[in-house]
Amino acid sequence: MQYILLGSGNDPEERMHEFEQEQLMEETSQFVHSIVQSGHYRASARLESPEKGKTVLWSDNRFQIREGSESSRPSVQFCYIVECSDMQEALSIAGRIPLVRLGMEVEIRAVIPGQ
């Protein structure tokens, strides 16, 4: 079954020195390599800041477009799609994402195919 790992929170890289950013990039590269090698990796993406996005909603009997994110929750910064046998395996993979130990949260959800 596929799971999506949604990483949210404040991007810690903004507060890091250049050498720390390079170390984080290396750790992230090693993490991705490990899940590719194990056969779990399906896709990943890093997202622009919510301020650069748009929100589409239905209001006053019509679609409206607003600048940025409407959510009061921390914004999603990145995602991974992984193939796992169950939620426990997906949780184990999510716990190895380097940004987790730097304060970001990862929400895990099963992907429902064809929906």
C-alpha positions as CSV (number, residue, x, y, z in Angstrom):
1,M,0.0,0.0,0.0
2,Q,1.2,3.5,-0.7
3,Y,1.4,6.2,2.0
4,I,2.0,9.9,1.7
5,L,4.3,11.5,4.3
6,L,3.4,15.2,4.6
7,G,6.1,17.3,6.4
8,S,4.9,20.5,7.9
9,G,6.2,23.3,10.2
10,N,8.6,26.1,10.0
11,D,11.5,25.4,7.7
12,P,14.6,25.0,10.1
13,E,17.0,25.7,7.2
14,E,16.2,29.5,7.5
15,R,17.9,29.5,10.9
16,M,20.9,27.3,9.9
17,H,24.4,28.2,9.0
18,E,25.6,27.2,5.5
19,F,27.6,24.2,6.7
20,E,24.6,23.0,8.7
21,Q,22.4,23.3,5.6
22,E,25.0,21.3,3.6
23,Q,25.0,18.6,6.3
24,L,21.2,18.4,6.2
25,M,21.2,18.1,2.5
26,E,23.7,15.3,2.7
27,E,21.6,13.5,5.4
28,T,18.4,14.0,3.3
29,S,20.2,12.6,0.2
30,Q,21.3,9.5,2.2
31,F,17.7,9.1,3.5
32,V,16.3,9.2,0.0
33,H,18.9,6.8,-1.3
34,S,18.1,4.4,1.5
35,I,14.4,4.3,0.7
36,V,15.1,4.0,-3.0
37,Q,17.5,1.1,-2.3
38,S,14.9,-0.6,0.0
39,G,12.2,-0.3,-2.7
40,H,9.9,2.0,-0.6
41,Y,10.4,5.2,-2.6
42,R,7.8,6.2,-5.1
43,A,8.0,10.1,-5.3
44,S,8.9,13.2,-3.4
45,A,8.5,16.9,-3.7
46,R,9.5,20.1,-1.8
47,L,6.9,22.8,-1.9
48,E,7.1,26.6,-2.3
49,S,6.2,28.7,0.7
50,P,2.5,29.1,1.3
51,E,2.8,32.9,0.6
52,K,3.6,32.1,-3.0
53,G,0.6,29.8,-3.4
54,K,-3.1,30.5,-4.0
55,T,-6.2,29.1,-2.3
56,V,-9.4,28.3,-4.3
57,L,-12.7,28.2,-2.4
58,W,-16.4,28.4,-3.0
59,S,-18.0,31.5,-1.4
60,D,-21.0,33.6,-2.3
61,N,-22.1,31.1,-4.9
62,R,-18.9,31.3,-6.9
63,F,-15.3,30.2,-6.9
64,Q,-12.9,32.7,-5.4
65,I,-9.1,32.8,-5.4
66,R,-7.1,34.1,-2.5
67,E,-3.4,34.8,-2.2
68,G,-1.5,32.4,0.0
69,S,-2.7,29.7,2.4
70,E,-6.0,30.0,4.3
71,S,-5.0,27.5,6.9
72,S,-4.0,28.3,10.5
73,R,-2.1,25.0,10.7
74,P,1.6,24.8,9.9
75,S,2.0,24.6,6.1
76,V,3.1,21.5,4.3
77,Q,6.7,21.9,3.2
78,F,7.5,18.6,1.6
79,C,6.0,15.2,0.8
80,Y,7.2,11.6,0.1
81,I,5.1,8.8,-1.3
82,V,6.3,5.4,-0.1
83,E,5.3,1.8,-0.7
84,C,4.9,0.0,2.7
85,S,3.3,-3.2,3.9
86,D,1.4,-1.3,6.7
87,M,1.1,1.9,8.7
88,Q,3.8,0.8,11.1
89,E,6.4,0.5,8.3
90,A,5.4,4.0,7.1
91,L,5.8,5.4,10.6
92,S,9.2,3.8,10.8
93,I,10.3,5.5,7.5
94,A,8.8,8.8,8.6
95,G,10.8,8.7,11.8
96,R,14.0,8.6,9.7
97,I,13.4,11.8,7.8
98,P,16.2,14.2,8.9
99,L,13.9,17.3,9.3
100,V,11.8,15.5,12.0
101,R,14.7,15.8,14.5
102,L,14.8,19.5,13.7
103,G,11.2,20.1,14.8
104,M,9.2,19.4,11.7
105,E,6.1,17.2,11.9
106,V,5.2,14.4,9.5
107,E,1.6,13.4,9.0
108,I,1.2,9.9,7.4
109,R,-1.9,8.9,5.4
110,A,-2.7,5.9,3.3
111,V,-3.2,6.8,-0.4
112,I,-6.5,5.5,-1.8
113,P,-5.9,4.6,-5.4
114,G,-8.2,5.8,-8.2
115,Q,-9.9,8.4,-6.0
